[in-house]
Amino acid sequence: MTDDAKRSGLSRRSFLRSGAAGALSGGLAAGLLTEEAAGAAADTDAPKTVGPGPVEIELEVNGVTRRLAVEPRVTLLDGLRDRLDVTGPKRVCDRGTCGACTVLEEGRPIYACSRLMIESAGRSVTTVEGLGSPDAMHDVQQAFVENDAQQCGYCTPGFVVATAALLARHPAPSEQEIEAGLGGNLCRCGTYKGIRAVVEGAGGGGVSGG
């Protein structure tokens, strides 16, 4: 201990004790301020809680307004297939890796298995059924038939939707644009040659969001 410390009556132990007490009191004050700020934020920006029971939602599916009550846990894929009987999107991997469930939301391709149905409330959703009908097929659907671009068929609806979205953005896509546009869709039967012929032959057969 130095002579100055002896004269002031301040020991190393008392210095550390007082410093710890100050830090503790400061931490408590900071904590209280943080709690107050968090409370104020909660009052103004608190997220809306829904569920766990069914929630009434409305969305447009293939140009038709649909209303239903659905639990927040239900995915868009399950809602379409099990609640609205729209079975074009297929459940294959069910983890957002194969693209068989691809649909368009506001014209943008998404995996329906990886989106909650309540997230699509108020939006337009287009599935392969909404692109065309057996009597009036979309250009892409027609090209898939003409080029025999399917085998087992499980991946086909997703590929048709993804290809239509690709050609809507890029009527004459480059190699890189094709890879980017269809890279999220997998064909376990290996019909990629036929699918490539579809992209090259379908031309600008684009689709709208609804």
N, C-alpha and C positions, 0 to 999 in steps of 0.2 A: 504494500500500500504506500502511496506517495505521501509526503508531508502535507501537501495541500488537501488530500483526501482525509488525513487524520484530523486536520484542523476543522474541516467542514463537518466531520462526523459521518461522512458517507463511506460506507463499506461497499466492496464489490457485490456482496450478497444482497444488500439493500438496494443497490442500483439495479441489479437484474430483477429483483422482486417488483420494484416500482415500474420498470419497463414492461414486464409481463402484464401487470395490472392495467397499464395504459393501453397496451395492445388489445387486451381482452375487452376493455370498455369501448375502445374504438371499433373492434369487430362487432360487438353487440349493436352499437349505434348504426354501423354500416348495414348490418343485417336487418335492423328495424326499417331503415330507409329503403332497403331492397324490398322488404315485404310490403311497405306502403306503395312503392312504385308498381309492384306486381299486382297489388289489389286494384290500383287505379287502372292498370292496363286490362285487368280482367273485367272491370266494369264497362270498358269501352270496346274491347276487341275480343271478348269471349266468343269462341266458336260455338255455333249452334249444335246442340246435341240431339241426335235422332236415334230412335230405336230403344230397346232391342226389338220391339214389336213392328208390325208392318207399317210402312209409310206410303201415303198416297202420292203417286207420281204420275206425270204425263209426259210422253215423248212421241215423236213421230217415227214410225217404222215403215219403211218402204212407201212413204207418201201418205200413210194413214195415221191419224192421231189415235194413240192407244193410252188408256188409263187403267192403272192397276195399283193394288196395294202389295208392296214387296218389302221383305225384311232387308235392312241395310247390309247384311252379310252376303246377299245374293249377287252373283256376278252377272254382268250383261249377258254372257253366254247362257247361263242357266235360266235367266229371265226370259230370253228370247225362245229358247227351246222348250222349257218346261211350263212357262206361264203364258206364252203367246203363241206357242205351236209354230214357231218360225225355225225350222230345223236345218236350213242350209248351212249355217256355221257349224262345224263339226268339233266335238270334244275328242281330242286325240291325246296330246301330251298334258293338257290342263295346267301348264306352268309357263306359258308364254315363250315357247322355243320353236314350235313347228309351223305356226301360221295357219293351221287348218280352220281356225275360228275367226279369221280376218273379216272384219266388217268396215264400213265407212261411217265415221261420225263427223257430221258436217263436211263430208267430202274427203276426210283424212283417214287413211287406213290405220286401224288399231287392232290389237288382240282383244277379242271380247272376253276371253277367259281371265284377263288380267285387269279388268275394269269393273267396278261395282255398278250395278244398274242405276242406283240413285245418282251416280255421277253423270249419267246421260240424260237425266230429267231435263225437259225443256229443249232438247236437241233433236236433230234428225239423224236417224240411223238407217243405213242402206245395207242390206245383205244381198247375197247372190240372187235371191228371188226378186229383189227390187230392180235389178239391172235389166231384166227382160223376161219374156215368157216363152213357152215352147212354140207359140205361134208368131212371136215377134222377138226373136233373140237379139241381145246386144251383140255388137260386132265382135267383141272378145269371146262371148259364148259361142258364136258361130265359128270363129276361128279355132277354138278348142276342138269342136266337133270335126271340122274339116282336116285338121292336122293330127287327129287322133292323139291329142296331148293329155291323155289320162289312161290310167290302168285300173287300180282298185277304186279310185274316185274319192277317197277320203280327203286328200289334199286339194282336190280340184276346186271346190267352192272358194276356198281361201285364195288360191292362185288366180282364179277368175277375177275376184274383187281387187286383189293387189295389182294385177295387170291392167285392169280398167283404170285404176287410180294412177298408175304409172303413165299410161298413154294420155290421160287427161292433162297431166303436167308436162309431159314430153312426147308429143305426137310422133317424133322420130328420135327415140332415145339413143344415146351413145352407149358403148359397152359399159362405161362406169355408171351411167344412169340406170341401166338395166340391173346391174349388180346391186346398186343401192336400193332400187325399187322393189326387187324380188328377193333380196338376200335374207329376209326374215321368214321366207316360206320354204319348206322342205318337202321333197317328194321322195318317199322311201322306195318307190318303184323305179325311180330313175328316168322319168319321162322328160328330162330337161331339154332334149333335142326338139321334141314336139312343142314344148312351151316356148323355146326360143323362136321357132317358126311362127307361133302365134303372135309374139311381140313384133316380129318383122313384118307380118302380113296383115295384122288387124288395123294398122293405121291409127289415126286420131280418134278412136272410138271412146271418147271421154264420158264421164258421168258427172252429174251434179250432186250436191250434198243430199238431196231428198229424192 
